[in-house]
Structure formats: structure tokens, C-alpha cells
Amino acid sequence: MNSEMLEALQAVASDKGITVEDMLAALADALESAYKRMPEAHEFSWVTIDPDSMEFRVFAQNIDENGEPTGEEFDVTPENFGRIAAQTTRQVMTQRIREVERDLKYEEYAGREGDIVTGMIQQTDSRYTLLDLGRVEALLPQAEQVPFERPEPNSRLKAYIVEVRKTAKGPQIVVSRTHPGLIKRLFELEVPEISDGIVEIKACAREPGHRTKIAVSSNDATIDPVGACVGARGARVRMVVNELRGEKIDIIPFSDDPGEFVTRALSPAKIKEVKVDEETGTATVVVPDYQLSLAIGKEGQNARLAARMTGWRVDIKSETEVADEVAYEQVDWAEGEWVVDEETGEQVWQPADGGAAMSVEEWSEAVDGTSVEGGDSDDEVEENPETEQEVSEELLEEASGDSVEEASGDSVEEASGDSVEEVNQEDLETN
């Protein structure tokens, strides 16, 4: 019978994928539990099993007043222990086998965070999706699903392992379809140069379901990193796009120069100039006016992905905006502030140098220069007699010159005579 029991244990161990030693340890615990349920059982006792003959014995020791074992151990195996053990061992053995299986499953996936797995969709609803990975199930929460992506049941799906949790019911594997690491793992599967380490993915930025940007570099000068990722006629990148349900992917070469890296990250827009401020972490990008909308992208998507991938705060401006800012900075503005006059309740300009406050009209005249240059012409003539004499002489020449020669008949003589007399009269009065 003992040999039959050993064969049974070996068969169960082989079927469950556990060792015979673990099965023997589980059997010893089960027999110990069964013995302690018997009446008049010793409190401090244990069970030993001979792995060759499958003979099991129960040993015990006495305990003192402090609850510590004392004296020599002695054999306390009951006569009918085999029958009693057979009745209670099955349940304990089954539970122990389940625990061992859960531990093995957890150890199998515990170190695989950041890896990619392929599973079959078993159940899906608005809260989560379950993927059957074979021996275990993976949980795909709603937050880790691509918006508006509803895979069909019983279809295969690749996912990125985010976390492996150890629970009482076994390992819980949390996977994601939105993590940027999924892009890197998919390219490793499709591009041998990446899996071999020749081509590296330096940076990745993704908006799940819409667009992804990756920056790649090559450790071999003879290999084009972008061409290796695209493949012949786009075959390699097309496989990744199909797995992502049509998500667009931009592949750009990586650069150590921040300005050049930002320029490439904003492709396909044409960049005129990039100014990098390392203190604030801002990259000011100047683009032609007709390239502004392309550089920003739909709802700012292109600029947002470029900022995530490069790690710089990207500020995009058109050439017109930059020119307006330069012109604005060149204006010599007077220093001061607008305050409210307590007596009149009106706003007045208070110069910073402590001068007299000016009203809105006075401030406008001082800024526009209308008080001197835009004055009345009559006042200027009265204040400057020399100017008045010159204006009179010009009027006399115009009235008695070309107009008299071109005119004909009595109308000409009357017009020229009257105009000459009027001008001479004004000239005499002036003098």
C-alpha cells in the first residue's frame, strides 16, 4: 500500500507541476493535523515520513509549566492511525496543492512586469476585460483600455504587464493597452535590430488610439535606425499599427542637441528657429505663418507629443508674432501707473519720477505729439510773420501765373484781375 501511495503522490506531483518533496511535506502537515484532532493527542507532536518506504510515524514530547518541550521524544503513533489519516488527509492535501499551485503561478509572472503577453479575450464589459493567458487570467481595467476600442470576444490581444499582485485566490496580473512600454515591446517583436540592441528606442510619447511618436538611434553607423523600424515598404511598422488598431506612429531620429531634437519632434512641420532656455526648461520654436497650425497639430496634439518626448516645454510662435514682440519691446514706454484721483474720481497717469499727474487727454497728447505738431495752421501764421509773407507770395504767383495763361476770354481776365487785387490787398494789409 505504501508503494501505491508513493506512486499516487508522484502522479499528482507530475500532473500539478510540483515536486514530490513538496507533496510529502503537505502530507506530513495533513497527518499532523489529523492526529491532533484525535482524543488524548499530545499537544507537542509531529509526523515523519520515510520517502523510500512511505512509512509515517508520530512522535511527541512533554511540555513543562512554561509551555516548552522537555524530555526525550517518544513514539505515539495510534494503532488505527492509517484509517483516520485517510479520512482527513484528502481535504488538507487538496488545499495544500492549491496553495503550491498559486505560489508557482505567482513566481512565474512575478518578475515579468514590463513584459508583453498574448491572451484571448474571455469576458469584457464597461468595467474591465479578462484575458485568458493559459494557466492564469489577466485583468485589463477600463483605465488601461484604449478609448473606443472594443475587441471581440475570443479574439487574441497583446497587452503590457503593469503589475503582478499576490492574493489569497492566486496571482492577479494587471495589464495595459495604453502604456508607452507596449510600443517598445511591439517594436522589439517586429524589429530584430531592436531586440539585438543595435537600434534603441530613446524616447516615446503616446496618446492611445490617436498618435505615437518615438525617437530611435543606432549603435552601428551603417544601419539607419528609422529605416530599420519602418522596414521594407513599411512592413514592420505596419504590423505594429495593425496591432494598435490603426494608431498612427511617427518615427524620428534621436539627437543629443536639444534644439535639433525639438525640431525633429515637431515634424512634419518645417521649423525656422529654436531657442532653448535651460534655466526654465523652455524651447521657443519659431515657424513660418503657414506652418503654425501644422506645428501645433489638431487640438495641440503634435506640440503636446513633442513636449512629452523631448522633456522640454515647447512654445510655438509664428514669424509675425515674433516680429510684433520685437517691435513692442523697442517702444520707449514711460514708467508710471494709472491711479484714481480721490478728488475727481477720474483715472490719471502718475509718472514714476514723481511729476504732476496727467489726465487721459493730456497723456494722449504727450504720447501722440499732437500738442505741437498737430496744432492749428492759423495760429502758426499769426505767431510767425515770416511764414505769413512766404504764403502770400506763393498765392500771388499761383494766381497770376499758369492759371492766367491757360484761361481764355473775359472770364480769365476777371479771374486773374480779381485774384491779383485780392492778394495785393491782403499783402498791403499785412505789411
TORLOLUM-496610 format. One line per 3 residues: number of its first residue (from 1); for each residue z, x, y of C-alpha. Coordinates in Angstrom, 1 decimal. Example, Ala and Ser with C-alpha at 12.3 -4.5 7.8 and 13.67 -1.06 7.14 Angstrom:
! residues 2
1> 7.8 12.3 -4.5 | 7.1 13.7 -1.1
END
This chain:
! residues 431
1> 0.0 0.0 0.0 | 0.8 2.8 2.3 | -2.7 4.3 1.8
4> -4.2 0.9 2.5 | -2.2 0.7 5.7 | -3.4 4.2 6.8
7> -7.0 3.2 6.2 | -6.4 0.0 8.2 | -5.0 1.9 11.1
10> -7.9 4.4 11.0 | -10.4 1.5 11.1 | -8.6 -0.2 14.0
13> -8.4 3.1 15.9 | -12.1 3.7 15.4 | -13.0 0.2 16.5
16> -10.9 0.2 19.6 | -11.8 3.8 20.6 | -8.2 5.2 20.4
19> -6.6 7.9 18.3 | -4.6 7.5 15.1 | -1.7 9.2 16.7
22> -1.5 6.5 19.4 | -1.7 3.9 16.7 | 1.2 5.5 14.8
25> 3.3 5.7 18.0 | 2.6 2.0 18.6 | 3.5 1.1 15.1
28> 6.8 3.1 15.3 | 7.7 1.2 18.5 | 6.9 -2.1 16.8
31> 9.0 -1.3 13.8 | 11.9 -0.2 16.0 | 11.7 -3.5 17.9
34> 11.7 -5.4 14.7 | 14.7 -3.6 13.3 | 16.8 -4.2 16.5
37> 16.2 -7.9 16.1 | 17.9 -7.9 12.7 | 21.6 -8.8 12.5
40> 24.1 -5.9 12.4 | 21.4 -3.5 13.6 | 22.6 -0.3 15.1
43> 22.2 0.0 18.9 | 21.0 3.6 19.0 | 18.3 3.8 16.3
46> 14.7 4.9 15.9 | 11.9 4.8 13.4 | 10.0 7.8 11.9
49> 6.6 7.5 10.1 | 5.1 10.2 7.8 | 1.4 10.4 8.8
52> 0.4 11.5 5.3 | 2.3 9.1 3.1 | 2.8 6.4 5.7
55> 6.4 6.2 4.7 | 8.7 4.9 7.5 | 12.4 5.3 7.8
58> 15.0 4.0 10.2 | 17.7 6.5 11.5 | 20.7 5.8 13.7
61> 23.7 7.4 15.4 | 27.0 6.2 16.5 | 27.9 5.9 20.2
64> 31.1 6.7 22.0 | 33.0 4.9 24.7 | 30.6 6.2 27.4
67> 27.6 4.9 25.5 | 26.4 8.4 24.5 | 25.2 9.1 20.9
70> 27.7 11.1 18.9 | 27.9 12.5 15.3 | 25.2 13.1 12.8
73> 22.2 10.8 12.3 | 22.1 8.7 9.2 | 19.5 6.6 7.4
76> 19.9 2.8 8.0 | 16.6 1.6 6.6 | 17.1 -2.0 5.3
79> 16.0 -2.9 1.8 | 13.8 -5.7 2.9 | 12.6 -3.9 6.0
82> 9.0 -3.9 4.9 | 8.7 -7.7 4.7 | 10.5 -8.2 8.1
85> 8.4 -5.5 9.7 | 5.1 -7.1 8.5 | 6.1 -10.3 10.2
88> 6.9 -8.8 13.7 | 4.6 -5.8 13.8 | 1.3 -7.7 14.4
91> 2.2 -9.1 17.8 | 3.6 -5.8 19.1 | 0.7 -3.8 17.7
94> -1.8 -6.1 19.4 | 0.0 -5.8 22.7 | 0.1 -2.1 22.5
97> -3.5 -1.8 21.6 | -4.4 -3.8 24.6 | -2.3 -1.5 26.8
100> -4.1 1.5 25.4 | -7.5 -0.1 26.0 | -6.6 -0.8 29.6
103> -5.5 2.7 30.1 | -8.7 4.1 28.7 | -10.8 1.8 30.8
106> -8.9 2.9 33.9 | -9.2 6.6 33.1 | -13.0 6.1 32.6
109> -13.5 4.8 36.1 | -10.5 6.3 38.0 | -12.4 9.4 39.1
112> -15.7 7.6 39.9 | -15.0 6.5 43.5 | -18.2 7.2 45.4
115> -20.4 6.8 42.3 | -23.1 4.2 41.7 | -23.1 1.8 38.8
118> -25.6 -0.8 37.5 | -24.3 -4.2 36.4 | -25.5 -7.6 35.5
121> -24.5 -10.5 37.8 | -22.2 -12.6 35.8 | -20.8 -15.0 38.4
124> -21.4 -15.5 42.1 | -20.1 -17.8 44.8 | -19.3 -17.7 48.5
127> -16.1 -15.5 48.0 | -17.1 -12.8 45.5 | -19.6 -11.8 42.8
130> -18.7 -10.4 39.4 | -20.8 -7.6 37.8 | -20.7 -7.0 34.1
133> -20.6 -3.2 33.6 | -20.2 -3.5 29.8 | -16.6 -2.9 28.9
136> -15.2 -3.9 32.3 | -16.1 -6.2 35.2 | -16.7 -5.1 38.8
139> -15.7 -7.2 41.8 | -18.2 -7.4 44.7 | -16.3 -9.1 47.6
142> -18.0 -11.1 50.3 | -17.3 -8.5 52.9 | -19.1 -5.9 50.9
145> -22.2 -8.0 50.3 | -25.4 -7.8 52.4 | -25.7 -10.8 54.7
148> -28.1 -13.5 53.3 | -28.5 -11.5 50.1 | -28.1 -13.9 47.1
151> -29.1 -12.2 43.9 | -29.9 -14.4 41.0 | -27.5 -14.7 38.0
154> -28.2 -12.4 35.0 | -30.2 -10.0 37.2 | -29.4 -6.3 37.4
157> -27.9 -4.9 40.6 | -26.9 -1.4 41.7 | -23.6 -1.1 43.6
160> -21.4 1.7 45.1 | -17.8 2.1 43.7 | -15.4 1.9 46.6
163> -12.0 1.7 44.8 | -10.5 1.5 41.4 | -7.2 -0.3 41.1
166> -4.8 -0.3 38.2 | -3.4 -3.8 37.5 | -1.5 -5.5 34.7
169> -4.7 -7.1 33.4 | -6.6 -3.8 33.4 | -8.6 -1.8 35.9
172> -10.1 -3.7 38.9 | -13.3 -2.0 40.2 | -14.3 -2.9 43.7
175> -18.0 -2.2 44.5 | -20.1 -2.5 47.7 | -23.7 -3.1 48.6
178> -23.2 -2.3 52.3 | -21.6 1.2 52.1 | -23.8 4.0 53.5
181> -23.0 6.0 50.4 | -25.2 3.6 48.5 | -28.2 5.0 50.3
184> -27.3 8.6 49.4 | -26.8 7.8 45.8 | -30.1 5.8 45.5
187> -32.0 8.8 47.0 | -30.3 11.1 44.5 | -31.6 9.0 41.7
190> -35.2 8.9 43.1 | -35.5 12.4 44.7 | -34.9 15.3 42.3
193> -34.7 17.8 45.2 | -31.5 16.0 46.5 | -29.8 15.9 43.0
196> -30.6 19.6 42.6 | -29.1 20.4 46.1 | -32.4 21.7 47.6
199> -32.5 18.8 50.1 | -29.4 17.5 51.7 | -28.7 14.2 53.5
202> -26.8 15.4 56.6 | -26.1 12.0 58.3 | -26.6 8.4 57.6
205> -26.3 5.2 59.7 | -26.9 1.8 58.3 | -27.0 -1.8 59.4
208> -27.1 -3.6 56.0 | -30.0 -5.8 55.4 | -31.9 -4.6 58.5
211> -32.4 -0.9 59.0 | -31.1 2.5 58.0 | -31.5 6.0 59.5
214> -30.9 9.2 57.5 | -31.2 12.8 58.6 | -32.3 15.3 56.0
217> -32.5 19.1 55.8 | -33.9 21.6 53.3 | -32.3 24.8 52.0
220> -35.7 26.0 51.0 | -38.2 26.8 53.8 | -41.2 26.0 51.5
223> -40.0 22.4 51.0 | -40.4 19.6 53.6 | -37.2 17.5 53.4
226> -38.9 14.4 54.9 | -41.9 14.6 52.6 | -39.7 15.1 49.5
229> -37.8 11.9 50.3 | -40.9 9.9 51.1 | -42.8 11.0 48.0
232> -46.5 10.8 47.2 | -47.8 7.8 49.2 | -44.3 6.7 49.8
235> -43.5 6.1 46.2 | -39.9 7.5 46.3 | -38.7 5.7 49.4
238> -40.4 2.5 48.2 | -38.2 2.4 45.2 | -35.1 2.6 47.4
241> -36.4 -0.1 49.7 | -37.1 -2.4 46.8 | -33.6 -1.9 45.5
244> -32.2 -2.8 49.0 | -34.4 -5.9 49.1 | -36.8 -4.7 51.8
247> -34.4 -2.9 54.2 | -36.3 -0.5 56.5 | -35.5 3.2 56.2
250> -36.2 5.9 58.9 | -36.1 9.5 57.6 | -35.9 12.2 60.2
253> -35.4 16.0 60.0 | -31.9 17.2 60.9 | -31.4 19.6 63.8
256> -28.3 21.7 64.9 | -29.3 21.3 68.5 | -27.6 18.1 69.8
259> -30.4 17.3 72.3 | -33.1 17.7 69.7 | -31.1 15.7 67.1
262> -30.7 12.8 69.5 | -34.4 12.9 70.4 | -35.4 12.7 66.7
265> -32.8 10.0 66.0 | -34.4 7.7 68.6 | -37.8 7.9 67.0
268> -40.3 6.3 67.1 | -39.6 6.2 70.9 | -41.0 9.1 73.0
271> -38.2 10.9 74.9 | -38.8 12.8 78.1 | -35.4 14.5 78.6
274> -31.9 14.6 77.0 | -28.8 15.7 78.9 | -25.8 16.4 76.7
277> -22.3 16.4 78.2 | -19.9 17.9 75.6 | -16.8 17.1 77.5
280> -17.4 13.3 77.5 | -19.5 13.3 74.3 | -22.3 11.5 76.1
283> -26.0 12.1 75.7 | -28.1 10.8 78.6 | -31.6 10.1 77.5
286> -34.5 9.7 80.0 | -37.6 7.8 78.7 | -40.8 6.5 80.4
289> -40.6 3.0 81.6 | -42.9 1.7 79.0 | -40.8 3.3 76.2
292> -37.4 1.9 77.3 | -37.5 -1.3 75.1 | -38.7 0.7 72.1
295> -35.9 3.3 72.5 | -33.2 0.6 72.8 | -34.7 -1.4 69.9
298> -34.2 -5.1 69.0 | -30.7 -6.1 70.3 | -29.9 -2.4 70.8
301> -30.4 -1.6 67.1 | -32.3 1.7 67.5 | -29.9 3.1 70.0
304> -26.8 1.9 68.1 | -28.0 3.6 64.8 | -28.9 6.8 66.7
307> -25.4 6.9 68.2 | -23.7 6.4 64.8 | -25.9 9.0 63.1
310> -25.5 11.7 65.7 | -21.9 11.1 66.7 | -22.9 11.1 70.4
313> -22.6 8.2 72.9 | -26.2 7.6 73.8 | -27.0 6.3 77.3
316> -30.7 5.5 77.7 | -32.3 5.3 81.1 | -35.8 4.8 82.4
319> -37.5 7.2 84.9 | -37.3 4.5 87.6 | -33.6 4.1 87.1
322> -33.0 7.9 87.3 | -35.1 8.1 90.5 | -33.2 5.3 92.1
325> -29.9 7.0 91.2 | -31.1 10.3 92.7 | -32.2 8.6 95.9
328> -28.9 6.7 96.2 | -26.9 9.9 95.8 | -28.9 11.6 98.6
331> -27.9 9.0 101.2 | -25.3 10.2 103.6 | -22.7 7.5 103.4
334> -19.9 7.2 106.0 | -16.5 7.3 104.5 | -14.2 4.4 105.1
337> -13.4 0.9 103.8 | -13.7 -2.8 104.6 | -10.5 -4.4 105.7
340> -9.5 -7.8 107.1 | -8.4 -7.8 110.8 | -5.0 -9.5 111.0
343> -5.7 -11.0 114.4 | -9.2 -12.4 113.9 | -9.2 -12.7 110.2
346> -12.7 -11.2 110.0 | -13.8 -8.2 108.0 | -14.1 -4.9 109.9
349> -15.1 -1.4 108.9 | -12.3 1.1 109.2 | -13.5 4.7 109.3
352> -11.6 7.2 107.2 | -11.2 9.6 110.1 | -9.0 7.0 111.9
355> -11.6 5.9 114.5 | -11.9 2.5 116.0 | -12.7 -0.4 113.7
358> -16.2 -1.9 113.8 | -17.3 -5.4 113.3 | -20.2 -6.3 110.9
361> -22.7 -6.4 113.8 | -21.6 -3.0 115.1 | -21.6 -1.4 111.7
364> -25.1 -2.7 111.0 | -26.4 -1.4 114.4 | -24.8 2.0 113.7
367> -26.4 2.2 110.2 | -29.8 0.9 111.1 | -30.0 2.7 114.5
370> -31.2 -0.4 116.4 | -28.9 0.2 119.4 | -31.2 3.0 120.8
373> -34.5 2.9 119.0 | -34.9 -0.8 118.8 | -33.9 -1.7 122.4
376> -35.8 -3.9 124.9 | -39.0 -2.3 126.4 | -38.4 -3.9 129.8
379> -35.0 -2.2 130.1 | -36.5 1.2 129.3 | -39.2 0.7 132.0
382> -36.6 -0.1 134.6 | -34.4 2.9 133.7 | -37.4 5.4 133.6
385> -39.7 5.2 136.8 | -42.0 7.9 135.4 | -42.7 5.8 132.3
388> -43.5 2.8 134.5 | -46.0 4.8 136.6 | -47.8 6.0 133.5
391> -48.0 2.5 132.1 | -49.5 1.2 135.3 | -52.2 3.9 135.4
394> -53.2 3.1 131.8 | -53.5 -0.6 132.6 | -55.7 0.3 135.6
397> -58.0 2.4 133.6 | -58.4 -0.1 130.8 | -59.0 -3.0 133.2
400> -61.6 -1.1 135.3 | -63.3 0.9 132.6 | -65.0 -0.3 129.4
403> -64.3 -3.9 130.0 | -66.3 -3.8 133.3 | -69.3 -2.0 131.9
406> -69.6 -4.3 128.8 | -69.1 -7.6 130.6 | -72.1 -9.3 132.4
409> -72.6 -11.8 135.2 | -70.2 -13.3 137.7 | -67.5 -13.6 135.0
412> -67.5 -9.8 134.7 | -67.2 -9.2 138.5 | -64.4 -11.8 138.8
415> -62.5 -10.5 135.8 | -62.8 -6.9 136.9 | -62.0 -7.7 140.5
418> -59.0 -9.8 139.8 | -57.7 -7.4 137.3 | -58.1 -4.4 139.6
421> -56.5 -6.2 142.5 | -53.6 -7.3 140.4 | -52.9 -3.9 139.1
424> -53.2 -2.3 142.5 | -50.9 -4.9 143.9 | -48.3 -4.2 141.2
427> -48.7 -0.5 141.7 | -48.1 -0.8 145.5 | -45.1 -2.9 144.9
430> -43.7 -0.4 142.5 | -44.2 2.5 144.9
END
